[in-house]
Amino acid sequence: MRYTLLFSLLAAFLITACGTDAPDVADDEQVIDIEVTNQGYEPGQIELTAGVPTRLVVTRTGDSACASQLQIPEFDIAPTDLPQNEPVEFTFTPTAEGDYAFTCGMDMLTGTLSVHS
């Protein structure tokens, strides 16, 4: 019993330390807040469930030109301007498992959407 608790705590710590983020699920929708800084996306890796509608709420706080757009080609999201300090929402439904990149308009800042069933 003690080892099970210790293992669970260690697993939770490792997931947090690796920078992955699980979405909040509300009204049958995955909702993820992403901050775009001059250094990149926070979180930079996001776990999603296939078949569940997804809403990314992206807020640019950095002033770098690289942080000024977001695109996710695999989900037909073209480069979209991100006004500084104003949330922009992106909605889609991931249907296939896999890892999908989200990037700035110049492909210099990158993050990953990991879709699982």
Summary of the structure (lengths in Angstrom):
residues: 117
radius of gyration: 15.3
end to end distance: 29.4
largest distance: 52.0
contacts: 321
relative contact order: 0.21
helix: 20%
strand: 49%
